[in-house]
Amino acid sequence: MEEAMKAKSIFMVVGAVHLGGDYDVISLLCKAGYSVEPNH
């Protein structure tokens, strides 16, 4: 995942299980310095 993000902007879909708790995908990406935006 990180290698693909370094090369270009990507569209990523994650399941609901990965969107909650202290180590959710969005929090981890933001802490790593990535910009995360919802796509409606």
C-alpha distance matrix in Angstrom:
0.0 3.8 5.5 5.4 6.4 8.8 10.4 11.1 11.2 9.3 10.7 9.0 11.5 11.8 15.0 17.8 17.6 14.4 16.2 19.1 20.2 19.7 16.1 14.8 11.3 13.2 15.1 12.5 10.7 14.3 15.4 12.8 14.3 12.1 14.3 13.9 16.4 17.6 18.3 21.6
3.8 0.0 3.8 5.4 5.0 6.2 8.8 10.3 10.9 10.2 12.5 11.4 14.3 14.5 17.8 20.1 19.8 16.3 17.7 20.2 20.9 19.7 16.2 15.4 12.1 13.3 14.6 11.6 9.5 12.7 13.3 10.2 11.7 10.1 12.9 13.5 16.5 18.5 19.6 23.2
5.5 3.8 0.0 3.8 5.5 5.2 6.6 9.2 11.0 10.8 13.6 13.2 16.3 17.1 20.5 23.1 23.0 19.6 21.2 23.8 24.6 23.5 20.0 19.2 15.8 17.0 18.4 15.4 13.2 16.1 16.8 13.3 14.4 12.8 15.4 16.3 19.0 21.0 21.6 25.2
5.4 5.4 3.8 0.0 3.8 5.5 5.3 6.6 8.0 7.3 10.3 10.5 13.9 15.4 19.0 21.8 22.2 19.0 20.4 23.4 24.8 24.2 20.7 19.2 15.5 16.4 18.5 16.2 13.4 16.3 17.7 14.6 15.1 12.6 14.4 14.8 17.0 18.7 18.8 22.3
6.4 5.0 5.5 3.8 0.0 3.8 5.4 5.5 5.9 6.2 9.4 9.9 13.5 14.9 18.7 21.0 21.6 18.1 18.8 21.8 23.1 22.2 19.1 17.5 13.8 13.9 15.9 13.8 10.6 13.0 14.7 11.7 11.6 9.0 10.7 11.6 14.0 16.2 16.8 20.5
8.8 6.2 5.2 5.5 3.8 0.0 3.8 5.8 7.9 9.5 13.0 13.7 17.3 18.6 22.3 24.5 24.9 21.3 22.0 24.7 25.6 24.3 21.2 20.1 16.6 16.6 18.0 15.6 12.5 14.5 15.5 12.1 11.7 10.0 12.3 14.1 16.7 19.4 20.1 23.8
10.4 8.8 6.6 5.3 5.4 3.8 0.0 3.8 7.3 9.0 12.7 14.2 17.9 19.8 23.5 26.1 26.8 23.4 24.2 27.2 28.5 27.5 24.3 22.9 19.2 19.3 21.1 18.9 15.6 17.7 19.1 15.8 15.1 13.0 14.6 16.1 18.1 20.5 20.5 24.2
11.1 10.3 9.2 6.6 5.5 5.8 3.8 0.0 3.8 6.3 10.0 12.3 16.0 18.4 22.2 24.6 25.8 22.6 22.9 26.1 27.8 27.1 24.1 22.2 18.5 18.0 20.2 18.7 15.1 16.8 18.9 16.1 14.8 12.1 12.6 13.9 15.3 17.5 17.3 20.9
11.2 10.9 11.0 8.0 5.9 7.9 7.3 3.8 0.0 3.8 7.1 9.7 13.4 16.0 19.7 21.9 23.4 20.3 20.2 23.5 25.5 25.1 22.4 20.1 16.4 15.5 18.0 17.1 13.4 14.8 17.5 15.3 13.8 10.4 10.1 10.7 11.7 13.8 13.5 17.1
9.3 10.2 10.8 7.3 6.2 9.5 9.0 6.3 3.8 0.0 3.8 6.3 10.0 12.7 16.5 18.9 20.6 17.7 17.9 21.4 23.7 23.7 20.9 18.3 14.6 14.2 17.2 16.3 13.0 15.1 17.9 15.8 15.1 11.5 11.2 10.6 11.3 12.6 12.0 15.5
10.7 12.5 13.6 10.3 9.4 13.0 12.7 10.0 7.1 3.8 0.0 3.8 6.9 10.2 13.7 16.1 18.2 15.8 15.8 19.5 22.2 22.8 20.2 17.1 13.6 13.3 16.8 16.5 13.5 15.5 18.7 17.3 16.7 13.0 12.1 10.2 10.0 10.2 9.0 12.3
9.0 11.4 13.2 10.5 9.9 13.7 14.2 12.3 9.7 6.3 3.8 0.0 3.8 6.6 10.2 12.9 14.6 12.2 12.7 16.4 19.1 19.9 17.1 14.0 10.6 11.1 14.6 14.2 11.9 14.4 17.3 16.1 16.4 12.9 12.5 10.2 10.6 10.3 9.9 12.9
11.5 14.3 16.3 13.9 13.5 17.3 17.9 16.0 13.4 10.0 6.9 3.8 0.0 3.8 6.9 9.7 11.8 10.2 10.8 14.5 17.6 19.1 16.6 13.2 10.5 11.3 15.0 15.0 13.5 16.0 18.7 18.2 18.8 15.5 14.9 11.9 11.8 10.3 9.8 12.0
11.8 14.5 17.1 15.4 14.9 18.6 19.8 18.4 16.0 12.7 10.2 6.6 3.8 0.0 3.8 6.7 8.2 6.5 7.7 11.3 14.2 16.0 13.5 10.2 8.1 9.8 13.1 13.2 12.6 15.2 17.5 17.4 18.6 15.8 15.7 12.6 13.0 11.6 12.1 14.0
15.0 17.8 20.5 19.0 18.7 22.3 23.5 22.2 19.7 16.5 13.7 10.2 6.9 3.8 0.0 3.8 5.5 5.7 7.2 10.2 13.3 15.8 13.9 10.6 9.9 11.7 14.6 15.1 15.3 17.7 19.7 20.1 21.5 19.0 18.8 15.5 15.6 13.6 14.1 15.2
17.8 20.1 23.1 21.8 21.0 24.5 26.1 24.6 21.9 18.9 16.1 12.9 9.7 6.7 3.8 0.0 3.8 5.3 5.3 7.5 10.9 13.9 12.9 9.7 10.1 11.4 13.8 15.0 15.8 17.5 19.5 20.6 22.0 19.8 19.3 15.8 15.8 13.5 14.7 15.2
17.6 19.8 23.0 22.2 21.6 24.9 26.8 25.8 23.4 20.6 18.2 14.6 11.8 8.2 5.5 3.8 0.0 3.8 5.6 6.5 9.0 12.0 10.8 8.4 9.6 11.9 13.5 14.2 15.7 17.8 19.0 20.1 22.1 20.4 20.6 17.4 18.1 16.4 17.9 18.8
14.4 16.3 19.6 19.0 18.1 21.3 23.4 22.6 20.3 17.7 15.8 12.2 10.2 6.5 5.7 5.3 3.8 0.0 3.8 5.9 8.2 10.2 8.2 5.3 5.9 8.5 10.3 10.6 12.0 14.2 15.5 16.4 18.4 16.7 17.2 14.3 15.6 14.5 16.4 18.0
16.2 17.7 21.2 20.4 18.8 22.0 24.2 22.9 20.2 17.9 15.8 12.7 10.8 7.7 7.2 5.3 5.6 3.8 0.0 3.8 7.1 9.4 8.4 4.9 6.0 6.8 8.6 10.3 11.5 12.8 14.5 16.1 17.5 15.8 15.6 12.5 13.3 12.1 14.5 15.9
19.1 20.2 23.8 23.4 21.8 24.7 27.2 26.1 23.5 21.4 19.5 16.4 14.5 11.3 10.2 7.5 6.5 5.9 3.8 0.0 3.8 6.9 7.4 5.2 8.2 8.9 9.2 11.2 13.3 14.1 15.1 17.2 18.9 17.9 17.9 15.1 16.1 15.0 17.7 18.8
20.2 20.9 24.6 24.8 23.1 25.6 28.5 27.8 25.5 23.7 22.2 19.1 17.6 14.2 13.3 10.9 9.0 8.2 7.1 3.8 0.0 3.8 5.6 5.6 9.4 10.3 9.2 10.8 13.8 14.3 14.4 16.8 19.0 18.7 19.2 16.9 18.5 18.0 20.9 22.3
19.7 19.7 23.5 24.2 22.2 24.3 27.5 27.1 25.1 23.7 22.8 19.9 19.1 16.0 15.8 13.9 12.0 10.2 9.4 6.9 3.8 0.0 3.8 5.9 9.4 10.1 7.7 8.8 12.3 12.5 11.7 14.3 16.7 17.1 18.2 16.6 18.8 19.1 22.3 24.1
16.1 16.2 20.0 20.7 19.1 21.2 24.3 24.1 22.4 20.9 20.2 17.1 16.6 13.5 13.9 12.9 10.8 8.2 8.4 7.4 5.6 3.8 0.0 3.8 6.5 8.4 6.6 6.3 9.8 11.1 10.3 12.2 15.0 15.0 16.5 15.0 17.6 18.0 21.0 23.2
14.8 15.4 19.2 19.2 17.5 20.1 22.9 22.2 20.1 18.3 17.1 14.0 13.2 10.2 10.6 9.7 8.4 5.3 4.9 5.2 5.6 5.9 3.8 0.0 3.8 5.6 5.5 6.3 8.7 10.2 10.8 12.5 14.6 13.8 14.7 12.4 14.6 14.6 17.4 19.5
11.3 12.1 15.8 15.5 13.8 16.6 19.2 18.5 16.4 14.6 13.6 10.6 10.5 8.1 9.9 10.1 9.6 5.9 6.0 8.2 9.4 9.4 6.5 3.8 0.0 3.8 5.6 5.2 6.1 8.6 10.0 10.6 12.5 11.1 12.0 9.8 12.2 12.7 15.2 17.8
13.2 13.3 17.0 16.4 13.9 16.6 19.3 18.0 15.5 14.2 13.3 11.1 11.3 9.8 11.7 11.4 11.9 8.5 6.8 8.9 10.3 10.1 8.4 5.6 3.8 0.0 3.8 5.5 5.2 6.2 8.6 9.9 10.8 9.1 9.2 6.8 9.2 10.1 13.2 15.8
15.1 14.6 18.4 18.5 15.9 18.0 21.1 20.2 18.0 17.2 16.8 14.6 15.0 13.1 14.6 13.8 13.5 10.3 8.6 9.2 9.2 7.7 6.6 5.5 5.6 3.8 0.0 3.8 5.5 5.2 6.1 8.6 9.9 9.7 10.5 9.2 11.9 13.2 16.6 19.1
12.5 11.6 15.4 16.2 13.8 15.6 18.9 18.7 17.1 16.3 16.5 14.2 15.0 13.2 15.1 15.0 14.2 10.6 10.3 11.2 10.8 8.8 6.3 6.3 5.2 5.5 3.8 0.0 3.8 5.5 5.1 6.2 8.8 8.9 10.9 10.3 13.7 15.3 18.3 21.2
10.7 9.5 13.2 13.4 10.6 12.5 15.6 15.1 13.4 13.0 13.5 11.9 13.5 12.6 15.3 15.8 15.7 12.0 11.5 13.3 13.8 12.3 9.8 8.7 6.1 5.2 5.5 3.8 0.0 3.8 5.5 5.0 6.5 5.4 7.5 7.4 11.0 13.2 15.9 19.2
14.3 12.7 16.1 16.3 13.0 14.5 17.7 16.8 14.8 15.1 15.5 14.4 16.0 15.2 17.7 17.5 17.8 14.2 12.8 14.1 14.3 12.5 11.1 10.2 8.6 6.2 5.2 5.5 3.8 0.0 3.8 5.3 5.1 5.1 6.3 6.9 10.4 13.1 16.3 19.4
15.4 13.3 16.8 17.7 14.7 15.5 19.1 18.9 17.5 17.9 18.7 17.3 18.7 17.5 19.7 19.5 19.0 15.5 14.5 15.1 14.4 11.7 10.3 10.8 10.0 8.6 6.1 5.1 5.5 3.8 0.0 3.8 5.4 7.4 9.7 10.7 14.2 16.8 20.0 23.0
12.8 10.2 13.3 14.6 11.7 12.1 15.8 16.1 15.3 15.8 17.3 16.1 18.2 17.4 20.1 20.6 20.1 16.4 16.1 17.2 16.8 14.3 12.2 12.5 10.6 9.9 8.6 6.2 5.0 5.3 3.8 0.0 3.8 5.9 9.2 10.9 14.7 17.5 20.2 23.6
14.3 11.7 14.4 15.1 11.6 11.7 15.1 14.8 13.8 15.1 16.7 16.4 18.8 18.6 21.5 22.0 22.1 18.4 17.5 18.9 19.0 16.7 15.0 14.6 12.5 10.8 9.9 8.8 6.5 5.1 5.4 3.8 0.0 3.8 6.7 9.4 13.0 16.3 19.0 22.5
12.1 10.1 12.8 12.6 9.0 10.0 13.0 12.1 10.4 11.5 13.0 12.9 15.5 15.8 19.0 19.8 20.4 16.7 15.8 17.9 18.7 17.1 15.0 13.8 11.1 9.1 9.7 8.9 5.4 5.1 7.4 5.9 3.8 0.0 3.8 6.3 9.9 13.2 15.6 19.2
14.3 12.9 15.4 14.4 10.7 12.3 14.6 12.6 10.1 11.2 12.1 12.5 14.9 15.7 18.8 19.3 20.6 17.2 15.6 17.9 19.2 18.2 16.5 14.7 12.0 9.2 10.5 10.9 7.5 6.3 9.7 9.2 6.7 3.8 0.0 3.8 6.7 10.3 12.8 16.2
13.9 13.5 16.3 14.8 11.6 14.1 16.1 13.9 10.7 10.6 10.2 10.2 11.9 12.6 15.5 15.8 17.4 14.3 12.5 15.1 16.9 16.6 15.0 12.4 9.8 6.8 9.2 10.3 7.4 6.9 10.7 10.9 9.4 6.3 3.8 0.0 3.8 6.9 9.7 13.1
16.4 16.5 19.0 17.0 14.0 16.7 18.1 15.3 11.7 11.3 10.0 10.6 11.8 13.0 15.6 15.8 18.1 15.6 13.3 16.1 18.5 18.8 17.6 14.6 12.2 9.2 11.9 13.7 11.0 10.4 14.2 14.7 13.0 9.9 6.7 3.8 0.0 3.8 6.5 9.7
17.6 18.5 21.0 18.7 16.2 19.4 20.5 17.5 13.8 12.6 10.2 10.3 10.3 11.6 13.6 13.5 16.4 14.5 12.1 15.0 18.0 19.1 18.0 14.6 12.7 10.1 13.2 15.3 13.2 13.1 16.8 17.5 16.3 13.2 10.3 6.9 3.8 0.0 3.8 6.3
18.3 19.6 21.6 18.8 16.8 20.1 20.5 17.3 13.5 12.0 9.0 9.9 9.8 12.1 14.1 14.7 17.9 16.4 14.5 17.7 20.9 22.3 21.0 17.4 15.2 13.2 16.6 18.3 15.9 16.3 20.0 20.2 19.0 15.6 12.8 9.7 6.5 3.8 0.0 3.8
21.6 23.2 25.2 22.3 20.5 23.8 24.2 20.9 17.1 15.5 12.3 12.9 12.0 14.0 15.2 15.2 18.8 18.0 15.9 18.8 22.3 24.1 23.2 19.5 17.8 15.8 19.1 21.2 19.2 19.4 23.0 23.6 22.5 19.2 16.2 13.1 9.7 6.3 3.8 0.0
